């Protein structure tokens, strides 16, 4: 019997927040911007020309997949658009379809700890077992390759991770990724690389590197990208995966069984996103950098409550709650109770760190994809709340 699957804690917090009037949410990773006009216009044009009422081919329209392959080629990633690219209904559908194609019940999938909470559910949907591999918090949440290797068993089938990482904002180092690839080759494992935040690297010492650039692991790598973040398209539910044609054929059969095809209107919109200049993405990135700096400045004023590492990428910060504060506010419930207290008493929604794996306990995740107004209002409320709890605000 498969393990019970619970609603994502991120969605649970948003649901709870929706029932409390006036809550400011820093929980779910939703950018505050609207979808660019170029993208919306392409969708409207596709409707007016009668292009969206029928199914596309199961892997997506030829034009969209060709645009994807051309875009990937600019990033030194080479895939045959006809045989190796599949348009999907969001990145989680891509991940779930891949897992259903490659693992058997009881197989293990290694994931970094902490990492995106929905990976656990996707693995469970495929009747697999998520195995948490702790990241090195003292080294800016770096991959620990020795820990990965120690946790490989005869039932291990794949590594699944996002780079840059959610919730820590870490850009994984090239040498670490190469070492992970060597482990995959040595132990005959698949790698699922989710790179939804690749467009939002700020000032990392590490240049973003993708394993999709490494030719030697093409037969075992699944590259995944979503349009949700870079193009402010979370509601369009459109992403894609690219992989070796033999594996692609297996995934396509599952994808067809799950959704038939990705939303056709969203395929036209995403194609327009790929074909427009990067000006909009750069604009979003600059805004997120400013908001990253703002949220860090506000966290500095709560240094008696939180300690944090400045994120290099994505749009999340993952502060650790100081032990004495956690014991005072959430003596029995850890980060979950702490997040509930903030929601109910301060009317600020965050995500408990435990949602992202055992190593995330004693942290909370805050999203700075929201507006500056929301960020400031949320921190004004938290400062007031912590003052009322008897703590003193650091005005330095």
Phi and psi in degrees as a GROMACS rama.xvg file:
@    title "Ramachandran Plot"
@    xaxis  label "Phi"
@    yaxis  label "Psi"
@TYPE xy
-72.2955  154.394  UNK-2
-70.7323  144.504  UNK-3
-61.3368  136.622  UNK-4
-108.676  121.853  UNK-5
-95.3437  159.837  UNK-6
-61.4538  140.766  UNK-7
-52.6821  133.792  UNK-8
-57.8052  -27.7465  UNK-9
-64.4764  -48.1597  UNK-10
-67.828  -34.1338  UNK-11
-62.4892  -42.1413  UNK-12
-67.1013  -38.5685  UNK-13
-65.8444  -38.249  UNK-14
-63.1802  -46.1328  UNK-15
-60.8799  -41.8995  UNK-16
-63.756  -35.1854  UNK-17
-66.0513  -18.6924  UNK-18
-92.4436  -2.27616  UNK-19
-115.873  113.468  UNK-20
-59.5931  136.948  UNK-21
82.6607  10.7512  UNK-22
-69.2209  140.037  UNK-23
-100.154  125.518  UNK-24
-104.483  125.586  UNK-25
-115.648  28.8819  UNK-26
-91.2515  -83.9013  UNK-27
-67.2593  145.817  UNK-28
-80.0488  71.595  UNK-29
-112.058  118.489  UNK-30
-66.7057  148.098  UNK-31
-77.8691  -13.0402  UNK-32
-81.8105  159.64  UNK-33
-85.5095  159.242  UNK-34
-59.6066  137.593  UNK-35
-55.392  146.895  UNK-36
-59.0819  -37.8008  UNK-37
-57.6885  -41.0661  UNK-38
-69.3066  -46.2888  UNK-39
-62.6801  -39.9176  UNK-40
-63.1875  -38.7059  UNK-41
-64.5041  -38.1731  UNK-42
-66.3234  -43.2752  UNK-43
-62.2523  -43.1537  UNK-44
-62.0611  -40.5436  UNK-45
-63.719  -38.0324  UNK-46
-64.4073  -48.7071  UNK-47
-64.6207  -27.5754  UNK-48
-91.7098  6.10496  UNK-49
69.7359  34.5658  UNK-50
-98.4037  -5.4592  UNK-51
-115.221  1.04843  UNK-52
-79.9437  -16.9888  UNK-53
-116.11  161.293  UNK-54
-57.5872  150.334  UNK-55
-90.9872  178.478  UNK-56
-56.8346  153.084  UNK-57
-53.889  -42.7108  UNK-58
-80.5042  -4.00013  UNK-59
115.952  168.889  UNK-60
-65.4131  149.078  UNK-61
-60.2249  -40.2916  UNK-62
-63.6585  -42.0674  UNK-63
-65.8214  -45.9981  UNK-64
-65.7727  -34.7602  UNK-65
-66.5349  -40.6372  UNK-66
-62.7229  -38.5359  UNK-67
-61.4667  -49.1979  UNK-68
-62.3231  -38.5345  UNK-69
-66.0357  -39.5521  UNK-70
-65.9812  -42.5297  UNK-71
-63.7152  -36.9358  UNK-72
-60.4214  -33.9458  UNK-73
-64.5875  -22.0978  UNK-74
-102.368  16.837  UNK-75
66.1856  33.982  UNK-76
-122.964  120.867  UNK-77
-118.524  117.686  UNK-78
-138.722  146.333  UNK-79
-77.4849  114.284  UNK-80
-65.3259  -25.3185  UNK-81
-79.192  -30.3421  UNK-82
-117.886  -14.9237  UNK-83
-126.081  6.4973  UNK-84
-125.407  132.765  UNK-85
-129.884  124.034  UNK-86
-76.9497  134.653  UNK-87
-128.277  162.593  UNK-88
-84.7734  69.3516  UNK-89
90.8376  164.079  UNK-90
-72.1064  -31.7606  UNK-91
-67.0218  -34.0176  UNK-92
-64.8399  -39.9767  UNK-93
-59.6857  -45.1991  UNK-94
-67.1541  -45.319  UNK-95
-64.9191  -43.2683  UNK-96
-61.6822  -40.5601  UNK-97
-63.596  -46.3472  UNK-98
-62.4789  -41.6225  UNK-99
-62.8419  -27.6358  UNK-100
-82.7023  -23.3252  UNK-101
-115.182  -15.2297  UNK-102
-118.717  155.46  UNK-103
-105.828  159.293  UNK-104
-51.8983  130.508  UNK-105
92.2806  -10.5114  UNK-106
-68.2951  153.356  UNK-107
-105.792  142.676  UNK-108
-125.283  121.954  UNK-109
-84.8529  129.581  UNK-110
-130.003  145.332  UNK-111
-62.5462  156.017  UNK-112
-132.28  108.302  UNK-113
-90.1085  156.067  UNK-114
-156.048  179.428  UNK-115
-52.9482  127.255  UNK-116
-62.9803  -32.106  UNK-117
-71.1528  -13.7882  UNK-118
-60.3255  -39.8179  UNK-119
-59.4645  -44.0132  UNK-120
-67.0039  -40.8527  UNK-121
-61.3331  -40.8613  UNK-122
-64.1401  -41.392  UNK-123
-67.8812  -36.0181  UNK-124
-57.7599  -38.5784  UNK-125
-82.0843  7.00206  UNK-126
63.1733  29.2583  UNK-127
-95.9225  -178.714  UNK-128
-120.644  115.732  UNK-129
-73.5388  132.505  UNK-130
-118.349  119.582  UNK-131
-84.8393  130.024  UNK-132
-114.157  109.097  UNK-133
-59.7995  133.235  UNK-134
-80.6682  161.148  UNK-135
-91.4006  95.4322  UNK-136
-61.8159  -35.8303  UNK-137
-69.9553  -16.8052  UNK-138
-113.68  46.3751  UNK-139
56.0853  41.4188  UNK-140
59.2889  43.1551  UNK-141
-76.9484  157.581  UNK-142
-64.9702  141.213  UNK-143
-113.59  98.1972  UNK-144
-64.3654  -35.2848  UNK-145
-61.6927  -38.8978  UNK-146
-67.9833  -38.0309  UNK-147
-58.2214  -48.4888  UNK-148
-65.7649  -38.3758  UNK-149
-64.2056  -26.0025  UNK-150
-94.0991  -0.218369  UNK-151
-75.0728  130.994  UNK-152
-127.726  174.938  UNK-153
-60.0485  -17.4507  UNK-154
-93.9123  -4.59493  UNK-155
-70.0259  133.514  UNK-156
-122.335  -22.3025  UNK-157
-160.87  158.148  UNK-158
-106.085  138.315  UNK-159
-131.749  125.031  UNK-160
-154.925  163.204  UNK-161
-114.345  140.514  UNK-162
-139.082  115.086  UNK-163
-61.9132  156.842  UNK-164
-86.4076  137.708  UNK-165
-107.097  119.963  UNK-166
-106.782  3.77008  UNK-167
-88.4272  -16.7933  UNK-168
72.2989  20.8391  UNK-169
-83.6263  136.959  UNK-170
-98.9179  113.456  UNK-171
-69.7363  139.583  UNK-172
-70.8369  146.859  UNK-173
-56.2009  -45.1886  UNK-174
-65.6324  -33.2053  UNK-175
-68.0362  -40.9021  UNK-176
-66.1191  -39.2515  UNK-177
-62.4015  -41.0682  UNK-178
-63.8879  -38.5362  UNK-179
-64.0452  -40.0287  UNK-180
-62.9463  -40.3574  UNK-181
-64.0778  -37.2949  UNK-182
-62.8708  -40.9671  UNK-183
-62.9458  -41.1946  UNK-184
-66.1627  -46.2764  UNK-185
-60.4591  -40.1878  UNK-186
-105.287  8.41115  UNK-187
57.0507  55.9723  UNK-188
-115.16  157.534  UNK-189
-90.6978  156.29  UNK-190
-124.672  125.771  UNK-191
-108.252  112.816  UNK-192
-110.939  107.39  UNK-193
-94.658  115.76  UNK-194
-120.353  42.3653  UNK-195
-62.2192  -27.5193  UNK-196
-101.314  16.0377  UNK-197
-61.7019  -24.8087  UNK-198
-82.3157  -6.46157  UNK-199
-119.272  61.9516  UNK-200
-103.309  126.938  UNK-201
-95.5506  -82.0379  UNK-202
-133.24  40.0171  UNK-203
-69.3778  144.356  UNK-204
-69.5129  -19.2527  UNK-205
-96.0568  125.064  UNK-206
-74.2405  134.399  UNK-207
-60.452  127.38  UNK-208
-124.133  137.417  UNK-209
-112.877  137.119  UNK-210
-67.4904  -13.3309  UNK-211
-67.4492  -13.8605  UNK-212
-83.0926  -9.86806  UNK-213
-95.4188  107.929  UNK-214
-64.3538  -30.0208  UNK-215
-69.475  -8.2228  UNK-216
-122.002  20.535  UNK-217
-57.8154  -32.5667  UNK-218
-76.9564  -6.6073  UNK-219
-130.172  4.35038  UNK-220
-104.41  136.407  UNK-221
-118.687  114.917  UNK-222
-93.5334  131.815  UNK-223
-128.536  135.08  UNK-224
-142.508  138.9  UNK-225
-116.918  146.879  UNK-226
-86.1394  -3.02401  UNK-227
-58.6862  -43.6236  UNK-228
-90.3391  -54.4623  UNK-229
-64.9894  -29.0194  UNK-230
-114.734  13.308  UNK-231
52.4227  55.9729  UNK-232
-127.981  36.8755  UNK-233
-60.3459  -33.1475  UNK-234
-81.2736  -9.61687  UNK-235
-82.991  -18.4447  UNK-236
50.4121  65.9431  UNK-237
-140.531  132.888  UNK-238
-154.068  -172.913  UNK-239
-155.123  162.53  UNK-240
-127.351  153.467  UNK-241
-136.049  131.936  UNK-242
-160.46  171.235  UNK-243
-55.5918  143.244  UNK-244
-58.9503  -32.8452  UNK-245
-65.677  -44.2537  UNK-246
-72.396  -36.7925  UNK-247
-57.5517  -40.242  UNK-248
-62.8273  -39.079  UNK-249
-68.4754  -42.1175  UNK-250
-66.8141  -38.4979  UNK-251
-58.6521  -38.7041  UNK-252
-62.7941  -39.2927  UNK-253
-71.297  -45.1258  UNK-254
-54.3722  -44.8969  UNK-255
-61.5186  -41.443  UNK-256
-66.8613  -31.5382  UNK-257
-80.723  -49.0868  UNK-258
-134.48  -1.6756  UNK-259
69.2443  -59.2821  UNK-260
-159.967  162.8  UNK-261
-68.2708  153.782  UNK-262
-51.0261  124.111  UNK-263
-65.7143  -41.562  UNK-264
-60.558  -35.5622  UNK-265
-71.4893  -29.8516  UNK-266
-64.3189  -43.4131  UNK-267
-64.58  -39.982  UNK-268
-64.2693  -45.3267  UNK-269
-67.9539  -34.4345  UNK-270
-61.2664  -41.2574  UNK-271
-64.3826  -36.194  UNK-272
-61.7411  -41.838  UNK-273
-67.9662  -33.1747  UNK-274
-85.3203  -16.0831  UNK-275
-80.0631  161.07  UNK-276
-64.5691  163.326  UNK-277
-79.0954  9.06475  UNK-278
-57.0546  -43.9114  UNK-279
-66.767  -42.7715  UNK-280
-62.3972  -42.3061  UNK-281
-62.7239  -37.6944  UNK-282
-63.9806  -45.5052  UNK-283
-60.0831  -45.2638  UNK-284
-60.2971  -41.4695  UNK-285
-64.0347  -40.2191  UNK-286
-62.6776  -44.2105  UNK-287
-66.4843  -34.42  UNK-288
-62.0913  -44.9601  UNK-289
-62.9214  -39.602  UNK-290
-71.8506  -33.5732  UNK-291
-59.3184  -46.1744  UNK-292
-64.9814  -37.2259  UNK-293
-64.8784  -47.3619  UNK-294
-67.3143  -32.3083  UNK-295
-68.3429  -39.1659  UNK-296
-62.0414  -41.5911  UNK-297
-69.0382  -35.9197  UNK-298
-65.3235  -34.9192  UNK-299
-59.6635  -31.6514  UNK-300
-75.5643  -11.3803  UNK-301
-114.537  37.113  UNK-302
-67.5358  -16.5152  UNK-303
-82.8814  -10.6796  UNK-304
-105.469  -43.446  UNK-305
-125.586  152.88  UNK-306
-128.141  143.63  UNK-307
-147.318  163.994  UNK-308
-112.615  129.025  UNK-309
-63.1591  121.826  UNK-310
-70.8928  142.133  UNK-311
-86.2598  -14.1472  UNK-312
-163.095  -177.785  UNK-313
60.1164  -156.753  UNK-314
-140.604  48.2481  UNK-315
-132.715  148.473  UNK-316
-122.389  146.592  UNK-317
-129.005  69.3755  UNK-318
-71.7035  146.303  UNK-319
-85.6912  135.593  UNK-320
-83.6526  128.144  UNK-321
-64.0175  143.917  UNK-322
-56.164  -45.073  UNK-323
-66.7242  -35.4765  UNK-324
-68.4959  -43.6855  UNK-325
-62.7681  -41.5999  UNK-326
-66.8173  -31.5818  UNK-327
-75.7671  -44.1135  UNK-328
-88.0441  -35.0107  UNK-329
-135.522  68.6283  UNK-330
-63.9508  -25.4756  UNK-331
-118.925  -17.8142  UNK-332
-111.733  5.11146  UNK-333
57.7172  -146.24  UNK-334
-66.6175  -28.9236  UNK-335
-65.2038  -49.5917  UNK-336
-63.8326  -38.5664  UNK-337
-59.3792  -45.8817  UNK-338
-65.9062  -37.1977  UNK-339
-65.9668  -40.1282  UNK-340
-60.8331  -44.949  UNK-341
-61.1997  -40.0471  UNK-342
-66.2914  -49.3823  UNK-343
-79.8493  -33.7174  UNK-344
-96.6534  -36.7787  UNK-345
-103.507  -8.82454  UNK-346
57.7085  45.8109  UNK-347
-128.577  123.832  UNK-348
-94.3603  127.802  UNK-349
-132.287  -175.44  UNK-350
-120.381  128.554  UNK-351
-63.8251  139.474  UNK-352
-61.4792  -27.812  UNK-353
-62.7909  -20.008  UNK-354
-62.5751  -24.3895  UNK-355
-98.6263  6.54544  UNK-356
126.401  162.62  UNK-357
-56.1136  -33.9475  UNK-358
-72.8371  -10.4403  UNK-359
-88.5633  -8.8453  UNK-360
-56.5941  149.476  UNK-361
75.0315  10.5524  UNK-362
-122.802  167.905  UNK-363
-134.756  153.719  UNK-364
-103.288  134.206  UNK-365
-121.834  136.446  UNK-366
-97.4704  125.799  UNK-367
-104.597  21.7548  UNK-368
-76.0252  -14.2706  UNK-369
-75.3212  171.141  UNK-370
-68.5561  158.878  UNK-371
-60.7537  -36.7753  UNK-372
-60.4839  -44.7667  UNK-373
-65.8647  -40.7016  UNK-374
-61.7318  -48.0637  UNK-375
-64.5589  -42.091  UNK-376
-63.5393  -42.0959  UNK-377
-60.907  -42.5617  UNK-378
-75.2539  -32.0111  UNK-379
-59.2165  -44.2342  UNK-380
-66.4852  -40.4183  UNK-381
-67.1758  -40.5585  UNK-382
-59.0183  -44.5759  UNK-383
-62.1251  -43.5237  UNK-384
-62.4015  -47.1754  UNK-385
-68.0013  -32.5064  UNK-386
-60.827  -43.3335  UNK-387
-66.7138  -24.0457  UNK-388
-82.0281  -1.69561  UNK-389
95.8485  12.7214  UNK-390
-95.8332  162.413  UNK-391
-112.114  128.414  UNK-392
-73.5123  133.544  UNK-393
-84.9087  110.421  UNK-394
-91.1273  10.4901  UNK-395
